[in-house]
Amino acid sequence: MSGWTPSGALATNIEITSINVHRGDVIQIGGQPCRVANLVQLPAGAKRLFFESGEVLTMHARSRLIALRMTRKW
């Protein structure tokens, strides 16, 4: 994961669920930051998250995590 931040962008901690997780979100798992590279919709509102580093995580419909999201500053 690169440490580069686009100019004009702000990093914000947000609570995410399987409904509002996005590509590019950074989730800390076991003390390691992992950036979401791809998402796959699963039955019952779950999503499988594929990270840039190769790890995979399944978020169930009731899962709640804290993620770092880059937001554009206009």
Backbone torsions as a table, in degrees:
resi	resn	phi	psi	omega
1	MET	NA	127.3	-178.3
2	SER	-81.3	154.2	179.0
3	GLY	-92.8	7.6	-176.8
4	TRP	-73.6	133.9	176.5
5	THR	-118.4	125.8	179.1
6	PRO	-61.8	142.4	178.6
7	SER	-65.4	145.2	-178.7
8	GLY	81.1	8.8	179.9
9	ALA	-111.6	147.0	177.0
10	LEU	-118.7	141.6	176.1
11	ALA	-94.5	129.6	-177.6
12	THR	-130.1	134.7	172.7
13	ASN	-82.3	127.6	178.9
14	ILE	-135.3	156.6	173.5
15	GLU	-87.3	128.8	180.0
16	ILE	-117.6	154.0	173.1
17	THR	-127.8	-179.4	178.0
18	SER	-65.8	-18.3	-179.6
19	ILE	-77.7	-39.3	-172.1
20	ASN	-116.1	17.3	175.5
21	VAL	-73.8	142.9	-176.6
22	HIS	-127.5	157.5	169.2
23	ARG	-61.2	139.4	179.7
24	GLY	95.6	-16.1	175.5
25	ASP	-62.0	143.4	177.8
26	VAL	-110.5	118.5	-178.6
27	ILE	-113.8	133.9	179.2
28	GLN	-91.3	120.1	-179.0
29	ILE	-124.4	118.4	-179.4
30	GLY	61.1	31.7	179.8
31	GLY	82.6	-1.2	179.7
32	GLN	-107.7	127.5	175.5
33	PRO	-74.0	130.6	-179.3
34	CYS	-126.2	125.7	-180.0
35	ARG	-93.6	129.6	-179.9
36	VAL	-69.7	122.0	-179.9
37	ALA	-99.1	-32.9	-177.1
38	ASN	-155.4	157.3	-179.5
39	LEU	-132.2	145.8	174.5
40	VAL	-131.5	127.5	177.7
41	GLN	-73.6	133.8	177.7
42	LEU	-117.9	167.6	178.7
43	PRO	-61.7	158.8	175.5
44	ALA	62.8	29.3	175.0
45	GLY	79.9	7.7	179.5
46	ALA	-84.3	160.2	174.5
47	LYS	-138.3	142.3	173.9
48	ARG	-98.8	123.9	-178.8
49	LEU	-101.6	130.5	175.9
50	PHE	-109.8	125.9	-176.9
51	PHE	-98.1	158.1	-180.0
52	GLU	-58.0	-31.2	-176.8
53	SER	-81.3	-4.8	177.2
54	GLY	104.5	-14.0	178.3
55	GLU	-70.0	158.4	179.5
56	VAL	-130.9	139.4	178.6
57	LEU	-136.3	136.0	174.4
58	THR	-102.4	121.1	174.9
59	MET	-98.0	123.2	176.8
60	HIS	-83.2	169.8	-175.0
61	ALA	-58.5	-29.9	-177.9
62	ARG	-99.8	2.6	179.0
63	SER	-67.7	138.2	175.6
64	ARG	-131.7	126.2	-179.7
65	LEU	-132.0	160.6	173.9
66	ILE	-100.5	131.0	-178.8
67	ALA	-129.0	155.3	172.8
68	LEU	-97.4	122.6	-178.3
69	ARG	-122.5	135.4	176.6
70	MET	-83.8	126.0	177.0
71	THR	-119.0	144.8	-179.5
72	ARG	-81.8	139.0	175.5
73	LYS	-100.5	121.1	-176.2
74	TRP	-93.4	NA	NA
